[in-house]
Amino acid sequence: MDPIPPIESLIDGVRSADRASLGRAITLVESNLPEHRKMAQELLTELLPLSGASHRIGITGVPGVGKSTFIETLGSTLTSQGRRVAVLAVDPTSSRTGGSILGDKTRMTTLANDPSAFVRPSPTSGELGGVTRMTRETMLICEAAGYDVVLVETVGVGQSETVVADMVDFFLVLMLPGAGDELQGIKKGILELADMIAVNKADGANVKAAEAAAREYEIALHLTAPASPLWSPPVLTCAGLTGAGVNELWEKVEDHRGVLSKAGELEERREQQNVRWMWSMLDDRLNDGLRSHPSVRTLLPKLEAQVRAGTTTPVSAVDQLIDAFLND
């Protein structure tokens, strides 16, 4: 890791939207070194008043849905309208597989080279909690640098959708034409998180299949509780490759923002997200502190063996570990 410039220099660089300073600031918050954590919190404290003005959009999709192409088309459409767009990723699987976001960045060549856009891969290792923390903090830095739309992509599957939905204003689920088996396989929880479903690849011979899939998803959404009582999630068709339907999709995203902002729900949602973020970070820090405590590390192998052998109960083992953590 290159030497970190003085905090004042980083703050000035981010405020002036200097891309090099932005990259260094994000590298700082991604670092796990104790001395860098302190510097990172000082940086974020100074930049926090400049954050919060962006439109935060979470995007997920089934494998093969064309997420990268869609994001590049949407991002390029928005920058052509004068907006500044940041693309971030949450990839909890990257520590095992190498993830796909680096490949996605390579495929997003137009957007990655657009002076009004910023594409940031997620860290190449780390558990979901750590990657989520870094993504949240990176989002704040991008907002302080003047990016008014932040697209947060979930690269992994499962729990990553939930954590991304809990850091954005709007959650978009991309699906494929030909509902059938995919409809059977989609998790009800994902539908309940969705503020919109968009059936992608609705071009050429796929148009009719996409329209049929959209009707199936509309029926499925009627069986779930929406994320907000003020908003009924629409189901649209689009084509990331050609751009068809992308403008209409963005109009719905802005309609959602207008409805929730007028009612005060958007501000309330962000306040609740911040509190949950605080508790999530507290859980992570306590867990890290517990596992790294010398007495706990000494006891842990013996207690794990006893629990495995059935000679002590998990509850008793936990009590002993907590007692060692608090009293030694």
C-alpha positions in Angstrom: 0.0 0.0 0.0 1.4 3.4 -1.0 2.0 5.9 1.8 -1.1 7.8 2.8 -1.0 11.5 2.1 -1.9 13.9 5.0 -5.6 13.8 5.9 -6.0 17.5 5.0 -4.6 16.9 1.6 -7.0 13.9 1.0 -10.0 16.0 2.2 -9.2 18.8 -0.1 -8.6 16.4 -3.0 -11.9 14.6 -2.5 -13.8 17.9 -2.2 -12.3 19.1 -5.5 -13.3 15.7 -7.1 -9.7 14.8 -7.8 -9.8 11.1 -8.9 -6.4 10.3 -7.5 -7.3 11.6 -4.1 -10.6 9.8 -4.3 -8.9 6.5 -5.0 -6.4 7.1 -2.1 -9.2 8.0 0.3 -11.1 4.8 -0.6 -7.9 2.7 -0.2 -7.5 4.2 3.3 -11.0 3.2 4.4 -10.4 -0.3 3.0 -7.3 -0.8 5.0 -7.5 -3.0 8.2 -4.4 -1.6 9.8 -5.2 0.0 13.2 -3.4 3.2 12.4 -5.2 3.6 9.1 -8.6 2.9 10.8 -8.1 6.0 13.0 -7.1 8.1 10.0 -10.1 6.8 8.0 -12.5 7.8 10.7 -11.0 11.3 10.9 -11.4 11.5 7.1 -15.0 10.3 7.1 -15.9 12.7 10.0 -14.7 15.6 7.9 -16.4 14.5 4.8 -19.7 13.4 6.4 -21.4 16.8 6.1 -20.7 16.8 2.4 -22.4 13.4 1.9 -26.0 12.2 1.7 -27.1 14.2 -1.4 -26.8 11.3 -3.9 -29.5 9.0 -5.2 -28.5 5.5 -3.9 -29.6 2.6 -6.1 -29.0 -1.0 -5.3 -28.9 -3.4 -8.3 -29.0 -7.2 -8.1 -29.8 -9.9 -10.6 -29.8 -13.6 -11.4 -26.7 -15.1 -13.1 -26.5 -14.3 -16.7 -29.0 -11.4 -16.5 -26.6 -8.9 -18.1 -26.0 -6.8 -15.1 -22.7 -5.3 -16.2 -24.1 -4.2 -19.6 -27.2 -2.8 -18.0 -25.2 -0.8 -15.4 -22.9 0.6 -18.1 -25.9 1.6 -20.3 -27.8 3.2 -17.3 -24.6 4.9 -16.1 -23.8 6.3 -19.5 -27.4 7.5 -20.0 -27.2 9.4 -16.7 -23.8 11.0 -17.3 -25.1 12.1 -20.8 -27.8 14.0 -18.8 -25.2 15.8 -16.8 -25.2 13.5 -13.7 -22.0 12.1 -12.1 -22.3 8.4 -11.4 -20.3 6.1 -9.1 -20.5 2.3 -9.4 -19.6 0.3 -6.3 -19.9 -3.5 -5.6 -20.6 -5.7 -2.6 -18.8 -9.1 -3.3 -18.6 -11.4 -0.3 -17.6 -14.3 -2.5 -14.4 -12.7 -3.8 -12.2 -14.2 -1.1 -13.0 -17.7 -2.4 -13.4 -17.2 -6.1 -11.8 -14.0 -7.1 -15.3 -12.6 -7.8 -16.5 -11.0 -11.0 -16.4 -7.3 -10.4 -12.9 -6.9 -11.8 -14.1 -8.5 -15.0 -17.2 -6.3 -14.8 -15.0 -3.2 -14.6 -13.1 -4.4 -17.7 -16.3 -4.9 -19.6 -17.6 -1.5 -18.4 -14.9 0.2 -20.5 -17.1 3.1 -21.6 -18.3 4.0 -18.1 -14.9 3.4 -16.5 -13.3 5.9 -18.9 -16.1 8.4 -18.6 -14.8 11.5 -16.7 -18.3 11.8 -15.1 -18.2 8.2 -13.8 -16.2 6.3 -11.2 -16.2 2.5 -11.1 -14.8 0.9 -8.0 -14.2 -2.8 -7.5 -15.0 -4.3 -4.1 -12.0 -5.5 -1.9 -10.7 -8.8 -3.2 -11.0 -10.5 0.2 -13.0 -10.2 3.4 -16.3 -11.3 5.0 -19.6 -9.8 4.1 -19.6 -7.5 7.1 -16.2 -6.0 6.3 -17.0 -5.6 2.6 -20.3 -3.9 3.5 -18.6 -1.5 5.9 -16.1 -0.5 3.2 -18.9 -0.1 0.6 -20.9 2.2 2.9 -17.8 4.3 3.6 -16.8 4.4 0.0 -20.3 5.6 -0.9 -20.0 8.5 1.6 -16.6 9.5 0.0 -18.1 9.4 -3.5 -20.9 11.6 -2.4 -18.5 14.1 -0.8 -16.7 14.1 -4.2 -19.9 15.2 -5.9 -21.3 12.0 -7.4 -25.0 12.4 -7.3 -26.0 8.9 -8.3 -24.4 5.9 -6.6 -25.1 2.4 -8.1 -24.4 -0.4 -5.6 -24.1 -3.7 -7.3 -24.5 -7.1 -5.5 -22.1 -9.5 -7.0 -22.7 -12.3 -4.5 -26.0 -13.9 -3.8 -28.1 -14.5 -0.7 -27.3 -12.3 2.2 -25.6 -9.7 0.1 -29.0 -8.6 -1.3 -30.3 -7.9 2.1 -27.3 -5.8 3.2 -27.3 -3.8 0.0 -31.0 -3.1 0.2 -30.3 -1.7 3.7 -27.8 0.9 2.4 -29.7 2.3 -0.6 -32.8 4.3 -1.3 -34.1 2.1 -4.2 -33.5 -1.6 -4.8 -33.8 -2.9 -8.4 -34.0 -6.6 -9.2 -33.1 -7.6 -12.8 -34.6 -10.8 -14.2 -34.4 -12.7 -17.4 -37.1 -13.3 -20.0 -39.0 -16.6 -19.7 -40.2 -16.5 -16.1 -41.1 -20.2 -15.7 -38.3 -21.9 -13.7 -36.7 -18.6 -12.7 -40.0 -17.5 -11.0 -40.1 -20.8 -9.1 -36.5 -20.3 -8.0 -36.6 -16.6 -6.9 -36.7 -16.1 -3.2 -39.8 -14.4 -1.8 -37.5 -12.3 0.4 -35.8 -10.8 -2.7 -39.2 -9.8 -4.1 -40.1 -8.2 -0.8 -36.9 -6.1 -1.0 -37.6 -5.0 -4.6 -38.7 -1.4 -5.4 -38.8 -2.5 -9.0 -38.3 -5.6 -11.1 -36.9 -5.1 -14.6 -36.9 -8.0 -17.1 -33.7 -7.4 -19.0 -32.6 -8.6 -22.5 -36.1 -7.6 -23.9 -34.9 -7.2 -27.4 -35.1 -9.1 -30.7 -36.8 -12.5 -30.3 -36.9 -12.1 -26.5 -39.5 -9.2 -26.5 -42.6 -11.4 -26.2 -40.9 -13.7 -23.6 -39.9 -10.7 -21.6 -43.4 -9.3 -21.6 -44.8 -12.6 -20.5 -42.2 -12.8 -17.7 -43.1 -9.3 -16.6 -46.8 -10.3 -16.2 -45.7 -13.4 -14.1 -43.6 -11.2 -11.8 -46.5 -8.7 -11.4 -48.6 -11.6 -10.2 -45.9 -12.7 -7.8 -45.4 -9.2 -6.4 -49.1 -9.1 -5.5 -48.4 -11.9 -3.1 -45.7 -10.1 -1.2 -45.7 -7.1 1.1 -44.0 -4.1 -0.6 -40.9 -2.4 1.0 -43.0 0.8 1.4 -46.8 1.2 1.9 -46.5 4.3 -0.4 -45.0 2.5 -3.4 -46.2 -0.4 -5.5 -43.2 -1.9 -7.2 -43.6 -1.7 -11.0 -42.4 -4.4 -13.4 -40.8 -3.1 -16.6 -38.9 -4.6 -19.5 -35.6 -3.2 -20.8 -32.6 -4.1 -22.8 -29.2 -3.1 -21.5 -27.6 -3.9 -24.8 -29.7 -1.5 -26.8 -30.9 0.9 -24.1 -34.5 0.2 -24.8 -36.6 1.0 -21.7 -33.8 2.4 -19.7 -35.1 6.0 -19.7 -38.5 4.8 -18.6 -37.0 2.8 -15.9 -35.1 5.8 -14.5 -38.2 7.9 -14.6 -39.8 5.3 -12.2 -36.8 5.5 -10.0 -37.2 9.2 -9.7 -40.9 8.9 -9.2 -40.1 6.7 -6.2 -37.7 9.2 -4.8 -40.3 12.0 -5.1 -43.1 10.0 -3.4 -40.9 8.9 -0.5 -39.2 12.3 -0.1 -42.5 14.2 0.0 -43.8 11.9 2.8 -40.6 12.1 4.8 -40.1 8.4 4.4 -36.8 8.6 2.5 -35.2 10.6 5.3 -36.6 8.3 7.9 -35.3 5.3 6.0 -31.8 6.7 5.9 -31.9 7.5 9.6 -32.9 3.9 10.4 -30.2 2.5 8.1 -27.6 4.6 9.9 -28.7 3.2 13.3 -28.7 -0.4 12.0 -25.2 0.3 10.4 -24.0 1.4 13.9 -25.2 -1.8 15.5 -23.8 -3.9 12.7 -20.4 -2.3 13.1 -20.6 -2.7 16.9 -21.4 -6.5 16.5 -18.4 -6.8 14.1 -16.0 -5.0 16.5 -17.1 -7.0 19.5 -16.8 -10.2 17.6 -13.3 -9.3 16.4 -12.3 -8.3 19.9 -13.7 -11.5 21.4 -12.0 -13.8 18.9 -8.6 -12.0 19.3 -8.6 -11.9 23.1 -5.7 -14.0 24.4 -7.7 -15.9 27.0 -10.5 -16.6 24.6 -8.0 -17.8 22.0 -6.4 -20.2 24.6 -9.8 -21.6 25.7 -11.4 -21.9 22.3 -9.8 -25.1 20.9 -10.5 -27.0 24.1 -14.1 -25.8 24.3 -14.8 -26.5 20.6 -13.5 -30.1 21.1 -15.7 -30.6 24.1 -18.8 -29.3 22.3 -17.9 -31.5 19.3 -17.6 -34.5 21.7 -20.7 -33.7 23.5 -19.0 -33.4 26.9 -20.1 -29.8 27.4 -23.0 -27.8 26.0 -22.7 -24.9 23.6 -24.3 -22.7 26.2 -21.8 -23.6 28.9 -18.9 -23.1 26.4 -20.2 -19.6 25.5 -20.5 -18.7 29.2 -16.9 -19.7 29.8 -15.7 -17.7 26.7 -17.6 -14.6 27.7 -16.4 -14.9 31.3 -12.8 -15.1 30.0 -13.3 -12.1 27.7 -14.8 -9.9 30.4 -12.8 -10.9 33.4 -9.3 -11.8 32.3 
